[in-house]
Amino acid sequence: MADFSHAFDKTSLREYDIRGIVGKTLHPADAFAIGRVFGTIVARAGGSRVAVGRDGRLSSPELEKSLVDGLVASGMEVIRVGVGPTPMLYFASYDQKADGAVMLTGSHNPPDYNGFKMMIGKKPFFGKDIQTLGSMAASGDVVVETKGSSREVDVSETYIERMVKDYAGGPKKLTVVWDPGNGSGGAVTERLVKRLPGTHHLINAEIDGTFPNHHPDPTVLKNLEQIIAKVKETKADLGIAFDGDADRIGVVDGEGHMLFGDQLLVVLARDVLKAHPGATIIADVKASQVLFDEVAKAGGEPLMWKTGHSLIKQKMAETGSPLAGEMSGHTFFADKWYGFDDALYSAVRLLDILSRSDESLADMRKALPQVINTPELRFDCEESRKFEVIEEVKARLASDGAEVQAVDGVRVLTGDGWWLLRASNTQAVLVARAEAKTEEGLERLKALLVHQLEASGLAAPDFSGQNAGH
């Protein structure tokens, strides 16, 4: 075992993936080490087959080669599914009966980033798993080098067919604009829309790792300007955008208004609850109170849970939840689907709902209770300090007798609404958010948040111009 050891850049081992800047904090040697150690972990669990996919970034082919070399050196049978969305790789792990899966993707990060998302068996590989992988690499704790195999398998057609199968469809023929953002979901999206009824317009469908048209993050309004313009130009019913690896969705209604992740989840949940009355619907702690209230109103059991796609997937499996979502646009269907976050599949299910409804998506959005909130506010806080601050705030709130939901950080309820403060799992930042029924109420909530931050010696975030209707 002494023939191998590898030290990763400490910044690359994240909570949910391994990610870094290519040529600076992430290199082909890291990719090889990931393959070598992940292959060892799979082998020791009694497995032998690993599915591998990659996104369209310029660095992905070279990193994939090194990753596969590492897996093969650990005796794995590697199923290479090629360029495509991350959820297609997750699908391949089921379709090809893989014991593990590795997706090479920088997600929505800038072009010079890349990274690795993993699953072991059918479960997310994250948190302590990633730290264990790092320590195993450093100590050279790997299986004896042997010779596995590698082959290419195209699962895209099976994946598209399986998605379309869940489109029951109604009488309404929709006009839809799609923006894959030059990410790895582009080619599959082009083929998918040909199987769906209605009129479809695609922009930025060409896979281009330089992301020439806009940053591939569909939860940021600036990145939706093109799709909003196209929706208005074509008088479309809605627009659907994806992030760089198509596991997160952004939606714009026919009036050009962006739907937040929790608003989209309301639309999806109402439909799912017709088939699963009383089911648990999970959303992360950043979601609007409107979502939890609407789920309850539709006969569901709303569950607030920690932010993080791996944590949500884990909780879905525990509770048997058929649907979950995050403000970040990760949407998870276990109703008819496999429980992983898949923006393309979520789009198919949304179009199915709209084709059967008398209401437009804009009507659905406008009918939701109107609240005023801040977007997600992020501000720097030292890694060593961020969790301490949350504990200090929690202690002060307890002594004040405040009503607190402590699922993930602190979500404080008052007569005006709520405010949230939590530590990011992936960066040296604190995340804040607030929501109220009135502008005056929101100002009071922001003042409470600022007071707590200042009491822990932190400068308050800049709230100016940050209120948004929801």
URJONOR-V790759 format. One record per pair of residues at least 12 apart in sequence whose ideal C-beta (glycine too) atoms are under 6 Angstrom apart, sorted by the first residue. I is the first residue (numbers start at 1). J is the second residue. D is the distance in whole Angstrom. If there is no record, write none. Layout:
BEGIN
((I | J | D) (I | J | D))
END
This chain:
BEGIN
((1 | 140 | 5) (2 | 140 | 6) (4 | 140 | 5) (4 | 142 | 5) (5 | 140 | 4) (6 | 33 | 4) (6 | 137 | 4) (7 | 138 | 5) (8 | 30 | 6) (8 | 134 | 5) (9 | 25 | 4) (11 | 25 | 6) (12 | 25 | 5) (12 | 26 | 6) (13 | 130 | 5) (13 | 134 | 5) (14 | 426 | 5) (15 | 127 | 6) (15 | 425 | 4) (15 | 426 | 5) (16 | 126 | 5) (16 | 310 | 5) (17 | 115 | 5) (17 | 116 | 6) (17 | 117 | 5) (18 | 115 | 6) (18 | 116 | 5) (19 | 115 | 3) (21 | 112 | 5) (21 | 113 | 6) (22 | 59 | 4) (22 | 112 | 6) (22 | 114 | 5) (26 | 114 | 6) (28 | 62 | 6) (28 | 66 | 4) (31 | 63 | 4) (31 | 66 | 4) (31 | 67 | 4) (32 | 66 | 4) (32 | 69 | 6) (32 | 70 | 4) (33 | 137 | 5) (34 | 116 | 6) (35 | 67 | 4) (35 | 70 | 2) (35 | 71 | 4) (36 | 70 | 4) (36 | 73 | 6) (36 | 74 | 6) (36 | 142 | 5) (37 | 133 | 5) (37 | 136 | 5) (37 | 137 | 5) (39 | 71 | 4) (39 | 74 | 3) (39 | 76 | 5) (40 | 74 | 5) (40 | 142 | 4) (40 | 143 | 5) (42 | 99 | 5) (42 | 100 | 4) (43 | 75 | 6) (43 | 143 | 5) (47 | 99 | 3) (48 | 77 | 6) (49 | 77 | 5) (49 | 98 | 5) (49 | 99 | 5) (50 | 71 | 5) (50 | 76 | 5) (50 | 78 | 6) (50 | 98 | 6) (50 | 100 | 5) (51 | 79 | 5) (51 | 92 | 5) (51 | 93 | 5) (51 | 96 | 6) (51 | 98 | 4) (51 | 101 | 4) (52 | 78 | 6) (52 | 80 | 5) (52 | 102 | 5) (53 | 81 | 5) (53 | 84 | 6) (53 | 89 | 3) (53 | 103 | 5) (54 | 83 | 6) (54 | 104 | 4) (55 | 105 | 4) (55 | 184 | 4) (55 | 245 | 5) (56 | 83 | 6) (56 | 184 | 5) (56 | 207 | 4) (56 | 209 | 5) (57 | 106 | 5) (57 | 114 | 6) (57 | 209 | 4) (58 | 209 | 4) (59 | 114 | 5) (60 | 104 | 5) (63 | 104 | 6) (64 | 104 | 5) (68 | 150 | 5) (72 | 148 | 4) (72 | 150 | 6) (73 | 145 | 5) (74 | 143 | 5) (75 | 146 | 4) (75 | 148 | 5) (76 | 148 | 4) (77 | 148 | 6) (77 | 149 | 5) (78 | 150 | 4) (79 | 96 | 5) (79 | 153 | 5) (80 | 152 | 5) (81 | 153 | 6) (81 | 155 | 5) (83 | 184 | 6) (84 | 184 | 6) (84 | 188 | 6) (85 | 184 | 5) (85 | 185 | 4) (85 | 245 | 6) (85 | 246 | 3) (86 | 103 | 5) (86 | 105 | 6) (86 | 245 | 4) (86 | 247 | 5) (87 | 247 | 5) (87 | 342 | 4) (88 | 159 | 5) (89 | 101 | 6) (89 | 103 | 5) (90 | 340 | 4) (91 | 159 | 5) (92 | 155 | 5) (94 | 338 | 6) (95 | 155 | 5) (95 | 158 | 6) (100 | 120 | 5) (101 | 119 | 5) (102 | 116 | 6) (102 | 118 | 5) (103 | 117 | 4) (104 | 116 | 6) (105 | 245 | 4) (107 | 244 | 5) (107 | 245 | 5) (108 | 216 | 5) (108 | 217 | 4) (108 | 243 | 4) (108 | 244 | 5) (111 | 209 | 6) (111 | 210 | 5) (111 | 211 | 6) (124 | 310 | 4) (124 | 313 | 5) (126 | 310 | 4) (156 | 188 | 6) (160 | 191 | 6) (160 | 192 | 5) (163 | 345 | 5) (163 | 348 | 5) (164 | 195 | 5) (166 | 336 | 5) (167 | 348 | 5) (167 | 352 | 5) (168 | 352 | 6) (169 | 355 | 5) (170 | 355 | 4) (170 | 356 | 3) (172 | 355 | 5) (173 | 197 | 6) (173 | 198 | 5) (174 | 198 | 4) (174 | 237 | 5) (174 | 354 | 6) (175 | 199 | 4) (175 | 236 | 4) (175 | 237 | 5) (176 | 200 | 5) (176 | 238 | 6) (177 | 201 | 5) (177 | 227 | 6) (177 | 230 | 5) (177 | 231 | 5) (177 | 236 | 5) (177 | 239 | 4) (178 | 202 | 5) (178 | 240 | 5) (179 | 203 | 5) (179 | 204 | 5) (179 | 227 | 4) (179 | 241 | 4) (180 | 205 | 5) (180 | 242 | 5) (181 | 204 | 6) (181 | 216 | 4) (181 | 242 | 6) (182 | 204 | 5) (182 | 208 | 4) (182 | 211 | 5) (183 | 216 | 5) (183 | 242 | 6) (183 | 244 | 4) (184 | 207 | 6) (184 | 245 | 5) (185 | 242 | 5) (185 | 246 | 3) (186 | 205 | 4) (186 | 207 | 5) (190 | 205 | 5) (201 | 234 | 6) (203 | 230 | 6) (216 | 243 | 5) (216 | 244 | 4) (217 | 243 | 6) (218 | 241 | 4) (218 | 243 | 6) (218 | 250 | 3) (219 | 250 | 6) (219 | 328 | 6) (219 | 329 | 5) (221 | 258 | 6) (224 | 252 | 6) (224 | 258 | 6) (227 | 239 | 4) (227 | 241 | 5) (227 | 252 | 6) (228 | 252 | 6) (228 | 256 | 4) (231 | 252 | 6) (231 | 256 | 6) (232 | 256 | 5) (237 | 254 | 5) (238 | 253 | 6) (238 | 254 | 6) (238 | 361 | 5) (239 | 252 | 4) (240 | 347 | 5) (242 | 343 | 5) (246 | 343 | 5) (246 | 344 | 6) (247 | 341 | 5) (247 | 343 | 6) (248 | 329 | 4) (248 | 330 | 5) (248 | 343 | 6) (249 | 329 | 5) (249 | 331 | 6) (249 | 343 | 4) (249 | 346 | 5) (250 | 329 | 6) (251 | 264 | 5) (253 | 361 | 4) (253 | 362 | 4) (253 | 365 | 6) (254 | 360 | 6) (254 | 362 | 5) (255 | 362 | 5) (259 | 365 | 6) (261 | 325 | 6) (261 | 326 | 6) (261 | 327 | 4) (261 | 329 | 5) (262 | 287 | 4) (262 | 288 | 5) (262 | 291 | 4) (265 | 283 | 6) (265 | 291 | 6) (265 | 325 | 4) (266 | 291 | 6) (266 | 294 | 5) (267 | 364 | 6) (269 | 281 | 5) (269 | 295 | 5) (269 | 323 | 6) (270 | 298 | 5) (271 | 353 | 5) (272 | 322 | 5) (272 | 323 | 5) (272 | 335 | 5) (273 | 298 | 5) (273 | 299 | 5) (273 | 300 | 5) (276 | 322 | 5) (277 | 299 | 5) (279 | 300 | 6) (279 | 322 | 5) (280 | 301 | 5) (280 | 303 | 5) (280 | 319 | 5) (280 | 321 | 4) (281 | 295 | 5) (281 | 300 | 5) (281 | 302 | 6) (281 | 323 | 5) (282 | 303 | 5) (282 | 305 | 5) (282 | 315 | 6) (282 | 321 | 5) (282 | 324 | 4) (283 | 325 | 6) (284 | 307 | 4) (284 | 326 | 4) (285 | 304 | 6) (285 | 307 | 6) (285 | 407 | 5) (285 | 408 | 4) (285 | 411 | 6) (286 | 327 | 4) (286 | 433 | 6) (287 | 327 | 6) (288 | 435 | 6) (288 | 470 | 6) (290 | 368 | 6) (290 | 369 | 5) (290 | 371 | 6) (304 | 407 | 5) (306 | 408 | 4) (307 | 408 | 6) (308 | 425 | 6) (309 | 330 | 5) (309 | 341 | 5) (312 | 324 | 5) (316 | 334 | 6) (316 | 339 | 6) (322 | 334 | 5) (322 | 335 | 4) (323 | 335 | 6) (331 | 346 | 4) (371 | 435 | 5) (371 | 437 | 6) (371 | 470 | 5) (372 | 436 | 6) (372 | 442 | 5) (372 | 467 | 6) (373 | 435 | 4) (373 | 470 | 5) (374 | 433 | 6) (374 | 434 | 5) (374 | 466 | 5) (376 | 431 | 6) (376 | 433 | 6) (377 | 432 | 4) (377 | 461 | 5) (378 | 429 | 5) (378 | 431 | 6) (379 | 430 | 6) (379 | 461 | 5) (380 | 429 | 6) (381 | 430 | 5) (382 | 428 | 6) (383 | 428 | 4) (386 | 423 | 4) (386 | 430 | 6) (387 | 423 | 5) (389 | 456 | 5) (390 | 409 | 5) (390 | 423 | 5) (392 | 456 | 5) (393 | 410 | 6) (393 | 452 | 5) (394 | 410 | 6) (408 | 422 | 5) (409 | 421 | 5) (409 | 422 | 3) (416 | 436 | 5) (416 | 441 | 3) (416 | 444 | 5) (416 | 445 | 6) (417 | 435 | 5) (417 | 436 | 4) (417 | 441 | 6) (417 | 445 | 6) (418 | 435 | 6) (419 | 434 | 4) (419 | 445 | 5) (419 | 449 | 5) (420 | 433 | 5) (432 | 449 | 6) (432 | 461 | 6) (434 | 446 | 6) (446 | 463 | 5))
END
